[in-house]
Amino acid sequence: MDEEEAQLFVTLSHRLGHLIHYAHDPTLRDIVVLKPDWLATAISFVLDDKHTRDAHGLVSFTRLSQLWDDPTREEEFRYPPKLHPVFLRLMERFDLSYRVAGAEETSLIAQLVPDVRPDPVPGWAVAAAEGDEQQIQICRIVEAKSGQSAAAEGLFYQLIVRLHKFSMGRVNYEESVHWQRGLVVDDDFNGRALLEHAGNDVRITVRAPYPERFLAALTYEVKWLVESFWAGLRCDVMVPCLVPCGKGAPGTGLFEVQKLIESKRRHRQDYPCPVCNEWQSIDSLLRNAPAVQRMPVEKLLVGFNEMKGALSGVRELLIRQHGEAVGRFDKMDSRTQRILSKVDDTFSQMMQALTDEAREGPRLFSFQPVESGFFDRPKWVNQKFRLTLWCEHSRLPLLALNGKGDGRGVYELSIPREWFVKAAPFFKVLTSTLSLVLPVASSATKLLVDEASYKGIEKELDLGQKSIDSVIKGGEKTGSWLGRSDAPDLERGDAIHAQGAILRQLHVWLKEKDPGFGGLIRVRNKRQEFLWVHPQFEKEY
């Protein structure tokens, strides 16, 4: 085989489970495990270790090395020290473990966490706090063929690992809240959530000023995980019944969101409860369905100036509270937290809509006209624009991450007016969203952009916005390319494909200038979606 054929063979063999190879992981890309059983034996030594089990899954790297190179074992069951970092990384890749905060070189083996639900659950109050709304959604796990309830064994072990960036103990592990059938997670201004097994299903409860954002993200994670890792299983999104309830027990009956949407499209107002047969308002039930209720982009753009003004003080707050800490947004009023969640939700929708395009190039950039007299020539045919690429992890431009004097990721492009007009609706959404994301862009990365750089980014976004407004016709709608607002999941309609074509053309122009996209590295997240990130964040994936 030549190199290309060998790479294809390894990729397909990994997907089929014949061998193990992670091509996009810098620690693992040069390792191919030909015998998965050989690796499973090494991991079993950890799972069977009494010391680790007694510590409820906490294990030091020193202890792991002792287990993998135990001199009392036969030679074939001893593993050389050079493989130990690889094994640790593979366990993280398999969602078996993660490295905990506040303890040097210590990992948590999720399968060994306590099996008893704490009472009361730490970090989860009896009722929602003032200013918070509560929404509940159920992920019903069923056999795809029969529709019968089914168990996804080990689901919560994987969720504990996959959601550890939202852990209550992400700063200090001692504050973590998880057990074998549940966990509590926190996403700053996006709210706090309790995930628990309800029979075979997963019940997700979110409390926040705008719970739709976090609830949608958690539901998407559970649904993707179930349908990707458990062959033959399906995850149906359900919402619980409301008052009035024929049995006097609201929340007992469950309604499938997809069926509610189909009924609404047929202009039906009510739907019968499967438990008590009481007819319930479809609109009221769908208010608990975040994929349906998430704010359309058009509303974000209409309220752009108001939102930008409301977020003016957020950056100052983050500077005062620099460093990662749970609860650092609690001092913000609920209105500001709600706006931040809506902006974050819009950013997420935009990135998901262009998932396919991320395979070939980055999705985030800002731009401004190069010539000062641009706005005096409304009938221009071709114009030069200065385009700056952004990191999709930190949500910051490369100029701010690379430092002064480093011009990588900044380009001058001659753009035809005809293409710019077609691209204007997408540019409008992108630029507006980045302007609103900017004040909190550094909150997840512990980075602080200096004031001069921050003002420069703001100026470039403002100039880009003005150049878009100068070519968009009055009353033209923007943002509709994101798909139908009543869809249970983001859909790639004709309009989305059109915007994708615009982005692909931009990738062609950028590759002519710089095939390396300014040093951005293409990585994959846990859902195997591509992102383009600055090299300092590659290790996060």
N, C-alpha and C positions, 0 to 999 in steps of 0.2 A: 504494500500500500504506500502511496505517497502521503505527504503530511495532511493534505485536505481530506483524503479518504479515511485516514486513521482517525482524524478528529470527528468526522461524521459517524464512524463506527463506534467510537467511545461514547459519543453523545446518545446515540440510539440505544446502545447496550445499557447505559445508565438508566434511561427512561423505562426500559423493559425490566430492569432489576437484575440483569445478569452480572453487572459489576457496578462499582461505585466510583464516580468521578465528578468533581465540581470544578468546571472549567473557569468560572468567574470568581472563584475565591482565591486570593493571593497566597493563602497558606496551603491550600489543597490542590491548586491547579496542576502541580507536578506529580501528584500521587494518584495512582489507579489501584483500587482494591479489587483484585480478581476473585477472591473468595469471601463473599459477605459473611459466611459462617465464622471465618477466622476473626473478623471484626466483632461479630455478635458475642463471641466467647469473651473477648476483652471487656466488653461493656457489661457482660453478666457478672464479672468479678466485682464490679462496682455495685451493681444492684443487690448482690448477695452479701455484701460486706456488712457485718453486724455493727461495726463502729459507725458507718455512714447511716445505717438505718436508725440507730439510736439517736443520731444527731438530726433526725428528720430530713435527711437529704443533703445537709451541708457537709462538704468535703474539701479539704485543702488539696492543692496540686501535689504537695509532698506525699500525702496519703495515696493519691491516685498513682503516683510513680511507684510507690511500694507495692500496690496491688498488681500493677502491670509487669513488674519485674521482681516478683517474689522468688527468692532463691530456693524456697522449699518445694516449688513446683518443677515438673518435668520441663526440659528445655523447650519443647514445642509450645508450651503454654506460658513462656516468658517473652516479653516484648522489649526490644532495645530502647533505651532512653530517648533516642532521636525520634522515635515514633510517638512519644507521649504527648507532645504539643499537637500533633496531628489528630490523635484520638480525642483530645479535649475539644478541638475545633469540630470534629465530626459529630460528637455528641451534641454540640450546639446546633449544628446543621440539621440534625435529626430531631430537634426540639426536645431533647432529653434533659438539657441543662442550660444554665446561663451563669455568668460570673456576677456575683452579688456585690452590692455597694457597701462600703464601710468595713470590708474584711479583705485583706490583701491575699491575692491568689487563692480565692475560695469560690467554689461553684455550688449551685443548688441543683440536685438531681430531683426533678419535679415529681417523679413517680414515688418518691419516698416522703412526701410532705404528710402532715398529720391527717388522719382519716375522719376525725370528729369535728363537726361544725361548732365553732365557738358560740357561746351564748352569754351576753349579746355579741353580735359581730362587731369587732373594733372598727371604727371609722365609718360605721353605717348607723345613723340615727333612726329612731322609731318613725319619724315623719320628716318630710322635706323641710329644709330651712326656708325662712322668709325670703321671697324673691325667686325661689326655685320652683320649677314645674317638674312633675314626675311623669315619665312615660314608661310603659311596659310593653315588651314584645317577646314573643316566644318563637324559638327556632324548633319546629317540629321535625324530628328525624324519623324518616320512614324508608321502607324498602321501595326502590324505584318502581319495581314491577307490580307489587301487590298493594302498595300504599299503607301497609301495616307498620305500626310502631316498631322501631329497631334501635339497637344500642350501638353507639360508636365508642367502642372500648378505648379508654385512654385519651379521650377528647380533652378533658380538663387538664391533664398533664401537659399536653401540647399548648393549650391556651395559657397556662401559667408562664410558660417559657416565651411564647410569641408576644404576649402582652406585658412582658416585664418592664418595658419602657414606661408603662402607665402604673407600675406597681406603687402601692403606698410606701414601699420600702426602697424606692429607687435612689434615695439619698442615704438612708440608713436601713439596712436590711431588717433590723429588729422591728421595724414598723410595718413590715409586710403582712398582708392579710390574705391567706389562701389555705385551702384544705382540699381533700381529694375530689370533692364534688362542688367546689365553689371558690370564688375569689372576689375581692373588692379592688377596683382600679380607679385611677384619678387622672384626668387629662386637663388639669389647670382650669382655664375659663370654659372649657367644653363640658365640665361637670364630672360627677362621680358616679360609678356604676357598680351594681351587684350582679354577678353572674352566678347562677346556681342550676344544678340538675333538677328538673322536675320530671321524675320518672326517667324516660329516655331523652326527653327534650331539654333544651337550654332556655331558661327564663332570664331575660335581661331587663333590669330596671335601672333607669338613668334619672338622676336629679340634676337640674341645671337651669339657668335662666333661658337657655335655648337647647333643650335636650336632643333635638332632632339630629344634630351633627354627630355627637358621640354614639347615639343609639344606632344610627345608620352605619357608622364605621365598625362597631362591634358586631352588628348583625351580618354585615358583609364578610367580616373575618370568619365568623362561625360557619356561615353558609359555604364560603369558599373552601374552608378546611375540611368540612364533612364531605363535600362532593368531590374533592380532589384526592383524599387519602383513603376513603372507605368505598371500595368498588361496590356498586349496586345500591348505595344509599343516596337519598335525596333529602334536602333540607327545605321544608316549606315554611315561609314566614307567616306567622299568625299574630293576631291581636286579640286581647281578652274582651269579654262582654262588659257592658256598662250598666248603670242604673237607667231604666228599671230592669230588674232581674226577676224572672218568674219564680226562682227558688230563693230569692232574697240573699244571694251570694254572688255579687258582681265579681267578675274575673274568672268564673268557673268555665263558662263557655268560650271556645276559641273559634275565631273566624279566619279563614285563609285570605290573605291580602289580595292575591291575584283574582280570586273569585269575587271579592267585593268590588274590585276595579272593573271587572267585566260586567257586573250587574249595573254599576253606575253608568257605564258607557251605553247601556241599554235603557238609560233614563229611569232606572228603578231607585226609589228613595230609601227603602228598608230591606233588611235581610233577616231571616229567622235564625234564632239562636239554636245551635245543634243540641243543646242540653235541655233548655226549658221551653223552647219554641216561641219565646217572646220575640216580637219583631223589633229590631233595633235600627237606628238611623245609620245609614252607610257613611255619611259625612262625619258623624261623630266617631264612628269606629276608626275611620281612616286618619283621624287626627293623631292616633297612636302609631301610625305607619310612617316613619321618617322618610323612606324613599319616595313617598307620595307628597309629603308635606314640606320637603326641603325647599327653601326659598329660591324661586327662579332668578336667573342672572339679571333679567330685566329690572327687577325690583332693586337689586344691589346698585345698578347704574343710575336708576332714578334718584335714589337717596345718597349718591356718592358724596356730594359736598357735605351733607349733614353728618354722614358717617366719618368722613375724614376729620371734621372738626371735633367730633366726639372722641377720636382716638389721639388727639394732639398731646394729651398728657401721659399716654401709656408708656412711651419711650423713657420719659423721666422717671417713672415708677420703676421700670426694669433696671435702669442704671443704679438707682438707690438700692435695689434688691438683687444686685448682680450675683449670679451663682444659682445653681439648681436647687429649688426647695419646693416641697409640696405645700400648697396653700398660699403661694406668693401673690396670686391674683385675688385673694379673698377680700382685700381692702377696696377693690374696685366695686362700684355700684353695679347692680344687676343689669342695668341698661347697657353699660359699657361691655360687660362680659357677653351679653347677648349679641351685641354688634360684632365683637371679636369672633364669636362662634359662627355667625352668619358669613363673615368674610372667609374664615377657615373652610367652611362648607363649600363656598363658591370655588375656592382654590382647588379643593379636592375634586369637585365635579369637573372642573376644567381639565385637570390632569388625567382623570379617568377617561374622559371623552376622547383624549388624544393618546391613549395607551399604545395603539398600534404604531403611531408615528415615532414614538420614543425608541423604537428598534433602530432607526436609521440616524437619529440625531436629537439634540436637546430641544425642549419645548419652551424654555423660559429665556426671555431676552428683553432688553429695553433699547430704545433708539431715539435719535433726534436728528433733525436736518443739520447738514454740515455748514451750508452757506447761510449767513445771517439774513439775507434778503428773501428767504424762502416764502414767508407769508405775504410778500409783496407781489408774488407771481402765482396767482391762483390757477392759471391755465398751464402750469408747467407740464412738460412731456416726460422728461427724465430728471431725477434729482439724486444727489448723493446724500446718503444717510449714514450716520455713525451708529453701529449696532454693537451692543455689549451682551455677551452671554452670561447667564446666571446659573448658579449651582442649585439643583433641584432638591437637595437635602437641607441646606441652610436657608434657601430662598434669598440669597444675597448675590450681587454681581461679582464676577471674577475680579474686577478691579479692587473691590473692597477686601477680597480674600487673599489676593496675591501681593498686595502692598504697593507703595508708590514706586513709580518707574517701571513697573511690569505691565506691559501692554498686551499680554496674551488674552485672547478672547474678545478683543475689540477690533472691529473691522469697518472699513468704508465701502459701502455698496452703492452702485448706481442702479436705482430702482425705477422701472417704468410706471407711469401714472396709472395705466390700465390695470396692472397687477395690484398696485397699492390700493386702488378703490375697491377691488374685490376682497382684498385682505382686511380692509378697514374695520368691519364688524368684529373680526377675531382680534385684531390689534386693540380695539376699544375694550373688549372684555379682559384681555391679557394685561394691558397697561393699568386699567382701573383696579384690577385685583392686586397687582403687584404694589400699587400705591398704598392700598389699605393693609396689605400683609406686612409691608416694610417696618412699621413701628415695633412689631413683635417677632420679626424674622430671626433675631438672634437669641430668642428666649430658649430655644431647644438645643442650642449648640454652645452655650457659655461664651459666645463671642460678643464683643461690643464694638460697633463701628464708631470711629471718632466723629465728632460733630461736623468737621469739614467734609469728610467723605459722605456722611449721611445727607448733608445739604446738596452735595453734588448729585447723588442718586435721585433725590427728590426733584432737582431741576431737570435732569434728563427725562424722568417720567412725565413731568409737566409739559416739557417741550414736545415729547412724543404724543401726549394727549391732545395738544393744540394742533399738531400737524394732522392727526386723525380727524378732528372736528372740522378742519378746513376743507376736507374732501367728502365727508359724509353728508348726504343730502338731509335736509330737515325732515324729521319724522320717521326716518328710516329705523327699523327695529334692529337691535343688536342683541347677541346672546342667544337667539332662538336656536342656533346650531347645536345647543347642548342636548336637544331632544325634547320629547313631550314631557310636560310637567306632571302628568298623571301616570307616568310609567313607573312600575315597581322597581325597576333597575334602569340604570343609564343605558340608552339605546343609541346605536350608531345609525342614524337615519341619513338621508341624502344630504342634508345640510351639514352634518358632521363630516361626511366624506369630502364635501366641498372644501371645508376648512382644513381638513387633513391634506388635501392636494396642495393648498397654499403653503402649508408648513413644509411639505416635501420639496416644493420648488425652492423654498428658502434654504433647505439643507443642501440642495445642489449648488447654489451660489456660495454658501459657506465652505463647502468642501473644495471648491475651486480656489478659495483663498487660503484655507487651512484644513486639511483632512483630519487633523487632530483636535479640532474644536477647542482650541485654546488650552489644551491639557485636561479637559473634562474627561472623566472615566465613566464608562458605561457599566453599571452594576445591576443586580437583580435584587428585589426585595423578597420577603417571605412568600409572596403570592406569585413569584416568578415574573413580575412586571419590571420592565427596564426603566432605569433612571440614570441621568447624567449628573455626576457629582464631582466636586473638587477632590483632588487626591487625598487631602487630609481626612475625608469622611469615608473613604473606601472601606476602612476596617469596620464601619458600622453595618456593613452588609455581608 
